[in-house]
Amino acid sequence: MTAKTKDGKEIYKDSKILMPQATNSRGDAQVYGAHFKMGYTRDTSLQPLKKKIETYEINFPYEDKEGKREIKAKEMDITVVLRYQLDPAPGEAGKDSFVIYETTKTVKVQ
């Protein structure tokens, strides 16, 4: 997820990996790949037909002037991209990483 002002300045960026988390049962480190997974610790994957709601708090860029807070940008575009990827590293688009859904919404403060 990325939030940008109308002039293109990035003000917020975050990403999450939604997948079953597992260990190799020899330590606390998370492992990737079905051939390494021995025990699941928790499942954060997207489940079929279940709605998942995430909440983010993004501050509009502001400046403090003479004891008053002045918002510098009153609009931001928020882009959310949901992709399927085999590895935690994004890799090459279309080969290792596939966009399933992408949307951009404009948020305004008055």
Secondary structure by P-SEA (a helix, b strand, c coil): cccccccccccccccccccccccccccccccccccccccccccccccccbbbbbbbbbbcbbbbccccccccccbbbbbbbbbbbcccccccccccccccbbbbbbbbcc
